[in-house]
Amino acid sequence: MPLPIQEYALIGDCHTAALVGRDGSIDWLCLPRFDSGACFAALLGHPEHGRWLLAPKAKIRSTCRKYREGTMILETEFETEEGVVRIIDCMPVSDERWDVLRIVEGVSGDVTMRMELIIRFDYGSIVPWVQDAGDTLLATAGPHTLELRTEVPVYGENMKSIAEFSVSAGQRIPFSLNYRPSYEACRGDTDPEQALKVTEAGWREWSGRSTYNGRWSDAVARSLITLKALTYAPTGGIIAAPTTSLPEQLGGVRNWDYRYCWLRDATFTLNALLLAGYHEEATAWREWLLRAAAGSPEDLQILYSVTGERRLEELTLDWLPGYGNAAPVRIGNAASKQFQLDVYGEVMDTLHLARSVGMESDLAAWGIQVALLHFLESNWHLPDEGIWEIRGPRRHFTHSKVMAWVAFDRAIKDVEVFGLEGPVERWRQLRDAIHAQVCTEGYDAKNNTFVQSYGSADLDASLLLIPQVGFLPADDPRMRGTVAAIERQLVVDGLVLRYSTGTNVDALPPGEGVFLPCSFWLADCMALMGRREEGEALFERLLALRNDVGLLSEEYDVRGHHMLGNFPQALTHMALINTARLLSIPIQQATCVHETAERPAAVTRAS
Ligand SMILES: OC[C@H]1O[C@H](O[C@H]2O[C@H](CO)[C@@H](O)[C@H](O)[C@H]2O)[C@H](O)[C@@H](O)[C@@H]1O
């Protein structure tokens, strides 16, 4: 059984990423990119599905770990009966090669160590042919080769590569695992100590550029680094999470592949990066978006691969039992074929924000935006699958319609503020028509609450975003009523469910954890409504759920006290950054909204 989700830490090179367990085992790694087949898939099965263990053989008394400040370099320290040993793990960022670097450092005593390398390409299904080539161990199968370099002797045993060695205080023993296509020449060795130095300097330089200097700077810094690590450097695409099929319900079927770029998630993420001053990432993402969205607006997908590929066929891997037997394990994502209205609003909002914070205006972007709006004009009235990507029948989701309003609202502001050209009068009429429709069809006057979808009495935590996008101020009585209803019906032990899965709206068996981004959104609403102390208390509670290295998954099981769902998740870390920002500025500024229902200042002002 793999470790509890919160016992993993992330290392990455902005092309792909690995999960390193507290026990020293890398249980998840896809190469050469985030969505490639995994060569270590023990996370979704057993060690025999691939992993790389590097840990003391001696009895472990305690383990503690941390990231080196401002970096993605992980240090795991094991205290054993024989002494203390530290493992330094990282993936040097490079466009030319893919390496996982592990340095074993003796801290005190003489500690006996064990390395166990089990390479299984294609998600644990292919045993490679392993050759000893002197100072290098070569593992090849089809298109893939992994090369292990280390000074300690390695031997084969039961289809595993094993090393046992001892490390004494002050000694450093490097291990490097390099990936290359098997048909290409060996790229040669790198100096591990030098690679570590360069990697550390690179991450520190990047972190040092953050403009956030509020109360929660450590938590925000770790979230920003995590978001950066989920960015695919060659294209600027940002993935939702580096894993597939970590279950939203233990033993359940809510298991999805998140190793793709959702317009929604990437847009939220980008807002967080932009507001912390990371304009380069914003520019790269805008270019990624323009390439991905190029073509007919009606063909816009809600998610793409990191390079913008569209066919993400959903398959199940029946040889993998799944994390804690939560089957099926899925790769690909059928949501790519869904119609989700909200993404139009999210894209328009981000591009508007990009202009507002001074990113150079791009005429090609505006051309695509106008085409998207043209499509939206004749499609906003249709039912859709909504923000939660339900797999049941389409509905008129209130949040989707609100986001259609956002799309026209931001386009109008782009014309008014930046002098861009468009049929602004027609857009104004549409904006007003959508607003009026939402306030009648999406609002239940009897219970004084907005509802999940037109005609339904159910609630939905996506409604908490209404003030953030500027549709209505947080202190509007209808919004106060909605927050109160959500607190009554969707809050479990202080944290927020995204909706009631018992209604079968998503056509899946009921039951999942509380949704962490929605819990941050509740804290935002509290802050915007003048309930700042409650908002802060909820934010602190959420921060306390982070694991020992500051990472969060998508969901949380309040009864079992463990994380659920893919990990670490960009949407959650983005929500954390946004809430920290909101709570870091003076109350007056946070709640200030224009009469025309502008976004709250806190959500638009770069710090
Ligand atoms: O709950 C069903 C859906 O779950 C996934 O979607 C969720 O993750 C997305 C990526 O973070 C997010 O954008 C969406 O709002 C979430 O509901 C899954 O990817 C879908 O295939 C699935 O239908």
The ligand as an SDF file (V2000), in Angstrom:
LIG
                    3D

 23 24  0  0  0  0  0  0  0  0999 V2000
  -15.9240   15.4280  -10.5500 O   0  0  0  0  0  0  0  0  0  0  0  0
  -15.9140   14.9930  -11.8340 C   0  0  0  0  0  0  0  0  0  0  0  0
  -14.8020   15.6100  -12.6260 C   0  0  0  0  0  0  0  0  0  0  0  0
  -13.6560   15.7060  -11.8040 O   0  0  0  0  0  0  0  0  0  0  0  0
  -12.5250   16.2310  -12.4070 C   0  0  0  0  0  0  0  0  0  0  0  0
  -12.7190   17.6090  -12.5710 O   0  0  0  0  0  0  0  0  0  0  0  0
  -12.2730   18.3840  -11.5010 C   0  0  0  0  0  0  0  0  0  0  0  0
  -10.9490   18.7370  -11.7430 O   0  0  0  0  0  0  0  0  0  0  0  0
  -10.7120   19.7240  -12.7190 C   0  0  0  0  0  0  0  0  0  0  0  0
   -9.2240   19.9290  -12.7470 C   0  0  0  0  0  0  0  0  0  0  0  0
   -8.7620   20.4050  -11.5340 O   0  0  0  0  0  0  0  0  0  0  0  0
  -11.4410   21.0100  -12.3590 C   0  0  0  0  0  0  0  0  0  0  0  0
  -11.2530   21.9670  -13.3800 O   0  0  0  0  0  0  0  0  0  0  0  0
  -12.9170   20.6780  -12.2130 C   0  0  0  0  0  0  0  0  0  0  0  0
  -13.5490   21.8590  -11.7890 O   0  0  0  0  0  0  0  0  0  0  0  0
  -13.0990   19.5880  -11.1860 C   0  0  0  0  0  0  0  0  0  0  0  0
  -14.4470   19.2210  -11.0800 O   0  0  0  0  0  0  0  0  0  0  0  0
  -12.1990   15.4560  -13.6810 C   0  0  0  0  0  0  0  0  0  0  0  0
  -11.1230   16.0400  -14.3670 O   0  0  0  0  0  0  0  0  0  0  0  0
  -13.3830   15.3150  -14.6080 C   0  0  0  0  0  0  0  0  0  0  0  0
  -13.0470   14.4640  -15.6830 O   0  0  0  0  0  0  0  0  0  0  0  0
  -14.5280   14.7330  -13.8440 C   0  0  0  0  0  0  0  0  0  0  0  0
  -15.6540   14.6720  -14.6720 O   0  0  0  0  0  0  0  0  0  0  0  0
  1  2  1  0
  2  3  1  0
  3  4  1  0
  3 22  1  0
  4  5  1  0
  5  6  1  0
  5 18  1  0
  6  7  1  0
  7  8  1  0
  7 16  1  0
  8  9  1  0
  9 10  1  0
  9 12  1  0
 10 11  1  0
 12 13  1  0
 12 14  1  0
 14 15  1  0
 14 16  1  0
 16 17  1  0
 18 19  1  0
 18 20  1  0
 20 21  1  0
 20 22  1  0
 22 23  1  0
M  END
$$$$
